[in-house]
Amino acid sequence: MLGSYEQYRTSSDTYSIKKIVKFILKLLLILFVLYVFISAFIINTFRVDSVSMNPGIARGDKLLCSPLIYGTYSTLLGFRFPGLAKPTRGDIVVIRTPHYPERSFLFELVNPLLDFFSLRAGGGTANEYAVKRIVGVPGDALKIVRYQVFIKPRGEGEFKTERHLVEDRYKIYDDFVQRVYPAGWQNGLPFSGNMQEIVLGPNEYFVMGDNRLLFSDSRFYGPVTFDSIVGKIILRYWPFEKFGGF
């Protein structure tokens, strides 16, 4: 009698453990699906690992990026979901850097799992993504003279500086211009801060860092396509004393 009771209790304990494991697995699956949906379509986090957006955004700052505003682009499907707006001049965005190797199909499937279980913030591997500011939009004619950007929007007859064309005021790091321009410095020399006029195509955006001394932007790899733009930066949440805008 005692033996059958012990056997019943063991069987009951095993059943309870199975129920708990099943519940945990279901919960993890639900959380994973929610994580993938929210991070891909609504909001994601991003940690800045460079000084290219100084002085407004510093290395180590943590930002919220929203794919919802422009619509999520799926590299698996080769399709962009409808968004609320188009990228505009002055927007701070997260882009996939053009020189980064293209992801394989298997990586696209496995990467969300790695992000979810390792709690990685910022999505992606080092150098794969970058925070930049949109300076030129499709149809713009654009040139750079001594680190200053001049833009002629489509349909207009004269060039204006980016400061004249963007309503939201932001500070760019170009106070060094006089110091890096010794007498006799020619426009054709490296790091001269000049770029000949280009015209952006219907799907092209010219992106730059606010720290204009660094050239890891469209001056180096050319305009980026709409599909390269992951989302719009909407908020800085860390460090807490700088919580909010830029």
C-alpha positions as CSV (number, residue, x, y, z in Angstrom):
1,M,0.0,0.0,0.0
2,L,2.8,2.4,0.9
3,G,4.6,1.5,-2.3
4,S,1.7,2.3,-4.5
5,Y,1.3,5.7,-2.6
6,E,4.9,6.5,-3.2
7,Q,4.5,5.6,-6.8
8,Y,1.4,7.8,-7.1
9,R,3.2,10.7,-5.5
10,T,6.3,10.3,-7.8
11,S,4.0,10.2,-10.8
12,S,2.1,13.3,-9.6
13,D,5.3,15.2,-9.0
14,T,6.6,14.3,-12.5
15,Y,3.3,15.5,-14.0
16,S,3.5,18.8,-12.0
17,I,7.1,19.4,-13.2
18,K,6.0,18.8,-16.8
19,K,3.2,21.3,-16.4
20,I,5.5,23.9,-15.0
21,V,8.1,23.4,-17.8
22,K,5.3,23.5,-20.4
23,F,4.0,26.8,-18.8
24,I,7.5,28.4,-18.8
25,L,8.1,27.4,-22.4
26,K,4.8,28.9,-23.5
27,L,5.5,32.0,-21.6
28,L,9.0,32.4,-23.2
29,L,7.4,31.8,-26.6
30,I,4.8,34.6,-26.0
31,L,7.5,36.9,-24.7
32,F,9.7,36.2,-27.7
33,V,6.9,36.9,-30.2
34,L,6.1,40.1,-28.4
35,Y,9.7,41.1,-28.3
36,V,10.2,40.5,-32.0
37,F,7.0,42.3,-32.9
38,I,7.7,45.4,-30.7
39,S,11.3,45.7,-31.6
40,A,10.7,45.2,-35.4
41,F,7.6,47.3,-35.8
42,I,7.2,49.7,-32.9
43,I,10.2,50.6,-30.8
44,N,13.8,49.4,-30.3
45,T,16.8,50.4,-28.2
46,F,20.2,51.5,-29.6
47,R,23.5,52.2,-27.8
48,V,25.8,54.8,-29.4
49,D,29.4,53.4,-29.8
50,S,31.1,56.4,-31.5
51,V,31.6,60.1,-31.2
52,S,30.3,60.9,-34.7
53,M,27.2,62.6,-33.4
54,N,28.9,64.9,-30.9
55,P,28.1,67.4,-29.4
56,G,24.4,66.5,-29.2
57,I,24.7,62.7,-28.7
58,A,27.8,61.2,-27.0
59,R,29.3,57.8,-27.0
60,G,27.5,55.5,-24.5
61,D,24.2,57.3,-24.8
62,K,21.2,55.0,-25.1
63,L,18.4,55.9,-27.5
64,L,14.9,54.8,-28.4
65,C,14.5,54.2,-32.2
66,S,11.0,53.8,-33.7
67,P,10.7,51.7,-37.0
68,L,6.9,52.5,-36.9
69,I,7.4,56.1,-38.1
70,Y,8.9,55.2,-41.5
71,G,7.6,51.6,-41.7
72,T,9.7,48.5,-41.0
73,Y,11.7,47.1,-43.9
74,S,12.0,43.3,-43.8
75,T,15.2,42.1,-45.4
76,L,13.7,38.6,-45.4
77,L,10.7,39.6,-47.4
78,G,12.4,42.5,-49.3
79,F,9.4,44.6,-48.4
80,R,8.8,47.8,-46.4
81,F,5.6,48.0,-44.4
82,P,3.6,51.2,-44.5
83,G,4.8,54.0,-42.2
84,L,3.4,57.2,-40.8
85,A,5.8,59.6,-42.6
86,K,8.8,59.8,-44.9
87,P,12.3,60.7,-43.6
88,T,12.8,64.4,-43.6
89,R,15.8,66.7,-43.5
90,G,17.2,67.0,-40.0
91,D,15.9,63.7,-38.7
92,I,18.2,61.6,-36.6
93,V,18.0,58.0,-37.8
94,V,19.5,54.6,-37.4
95,I,20.9,53.2,-40.6
96,R,22.4,49.9,-41.7
97,T,25.9,50.9,-42.9
98,P,26.3,50.1,-46.6
99,H,29.8,48.6,-46.3
100,Y,28.6,46.0,-43.8
101,P,28.4,42.4,-45.3
102,E,24.8,41.4,-46.2
103,R,23.2,39.1,-43.7
104,S,22.4,35.5,-44.6
105,F,18.9,34.1,-44.5
106,L,19.9,31.8,-41.6
107,F,21.3,34.8,-39.6
108,E,18.1,36.8,-40.1
109,L,16.2,33.9,-38.5
110,V,18.6,33.2,-35.7
111,N,19.6,36.8,-34.7
112,P,16.3,37.7,-33.0
113,L,16.7,34.7,-30.7
114,L,20.3,35.8,-29.8
115,D,19.0,39.3,-29.1
116,F,16.1,38.0,-26.9
117,F,18.0,35.6,-24.8
118,S,21.2,37.7,-24.4
119,L,19.2,40.9,-23.7
120,R,21.4,42.8,-26.2
121,A,20.4,46.4,-26.5
122,G,20.8,48.2,-29.8
123,G,20.2,45.3,-32.0
124,G,23.0,44.0,-34.2
125,T,26.7,43.7,-34.3
126,A,29.3,46.4,-34.0
127,N,29.6,48.6,-37.1
128,E,26.4,47.1,-38.6
129,Y,24.2,50.0,-37.5
130,A,25.0,53.7,-37.0
131,V,23.2,56.9,-35.8
132,K,23.3,59.7,-38.4
133,R,21.4,62.8,-39.3
134,I,19.6,63.2,-42.6
135,V,21.0,66.2,-44.4
136,G,19.8,65.6,-48.0
137,V,16.5,64.1,-49.2
138,P,15.5,62.8,-52.7
139,G,15.8,65.5,-55.4
140,D,18.2,67.7,-53.5
141,A,21.4,69.1,-55.1
142,L,24.0,69.1,-52.4
143,K,27.6,70.4,-52.0
144,I,30.0,70.9,-49.1
145,V,32.4,73.8,-48.8
146,R,34.8,73.8,-45.8
147,Y,32.6,71.4,-43.9
148,Q,29.5,73.5,-44.4
149,V,26.6,71.8,-46.3
150,F,24.8,73.8,-49.0
151,I,21.5,72.3,-50.3
152,K,19.3,73.3,-53.3
153,P,15.9,71.5,-52.8
154,R,14.2,70.2,-55.9
155,G,12.4,73.0,-57.8
156,E,14.4,75.8,-56.1
157,G,16.9,77.9,-57.8
158,E,19.6,78.6,-55.2
159,F,21.7,76.8,-52.5
160,K,21.0,77.4,-48.8
161,T,22.8,76.1,-45.8
162,E,21.3,73.2,-43.9
163,R,20.7,75.5,-40.9
164,H,18.3,77.6,-43.1
165,L,16.4,74.6,-44.3
166,V,15.8,72.7,-41.0
167,E,13.3,74.1,-38.5
168,D,14.7,72.2,-35.5
169,R,18.0,73.8,-34.5
170,Y,20.9,71.5,-33.7
171,K,24.5,72.1,-33.1
172,I,27.2,70.6,-35.4
173,Y,30.8,70.3,-34.4
174,D,32.5,72.5,-37.0
175,D,34.3,75.0,-34.8
176,F,37.6,73.4,-35.7
177,V,37.4,74.6,-39.4
178,Q,39.9,77.5,-38.9
179,R,42.3,75.2,-37.1
180,V,42.4,72.5,-39.7
181,Y,42.7,74.9,-42.6
182,P,46.4,75.9,-42.6
183,A,47.4,78.5,-45.3
184,G,47.6,76.9,-48.7
185,W,45.4,73.9,-47.9
186,Q,43.9,72.8,-51.2
187,N,40.4,71.6,-51.8
188,G,41.6,68.4,-53.4
189,L,43.7,67.3,-50.4
190,P,42.3,64.7,-48.0
191,F,40.0,66.0,-45.2
192,S,39.6,69.3,-46.9
193,G,36.0,69.3,-46.0
194,N,34.8,69.9,-49.5
195,M,32.6,67.9,-51.8
196,Q,31.5,68.6,-55.4
197,E,27.9,69.0,-56.2
198,I,25.7,65.9,-56.4
199,V,22.0,65.3,-57.0
200,L,20.2,62.7,-54.9
201,G,18.1,60.2,-56.7
202,P,14.4,59.4,-56.0
203,N,15.3,56.9,-53.3
204,E,18.5,58.4,-51.9
205,Y,19.3,60.2,-48.6
206,F,22.5,61.9,-47.7
207,V,23.4,61.2,-44.0
208,M,26.1,62.8,-41.9
209,G,27.3,62.8,-38.3
210,D,27.0,66.1,-36.4
211,N,30.8,65.8,-35.7
212,R,31.8,66.9,-39.2
213,L,35.5,66.1,-38.6
214,L,34.7,62.4,-38.8
215,F,34.0,61.1,-42.3
216,S,32.2,57.8,-41.6
217,D,29.0,58.9,-43.4
218,S,27.7,59.6,-46.9
219,R,30.9,61.5,-47.7
220,F,32.7,58.2,-47.4
221,Y,30.1,55.6,-48.6
222,G,27.7,57.8,-50.6
223,P,24.0,58.3,-50.2
224,V,22.0,55.6,-48.5
225,T,18.7,54.2,-49.8
226,F,15.4,54.3,-48.0
227,D,15.6,50.6,-47.3
228,S,18.9,51.2,-45.3
229,I,17.1,53.4,-42.8
230,V,16.0,51.3,-39.8
231,G,14.0,53.9,-37.9
232,K,13.9,57.4,-36.4
233,I,15.5,58.3,-33.1
234,I,12.8,59.7,-30.8
235,L,14.3,59.8,-27.3
236,R,17.4,59.5,-25.3
237,Y,16.7,57.5,-22.1
238,W,20.3,57.2,-20.7
239,P,22.1,58.8,-19.0
240,F,19.2,59.8,-17.0
241,E,20.4,63.4,-16.5
242,K,20.2,63.9,-20.2
243,F,16.8,62.2,-20.6
244,G,14.7,63.5,-23.4
245,G,15.7,65.4,-26.5
246,F,19.1,66.3,-28.0
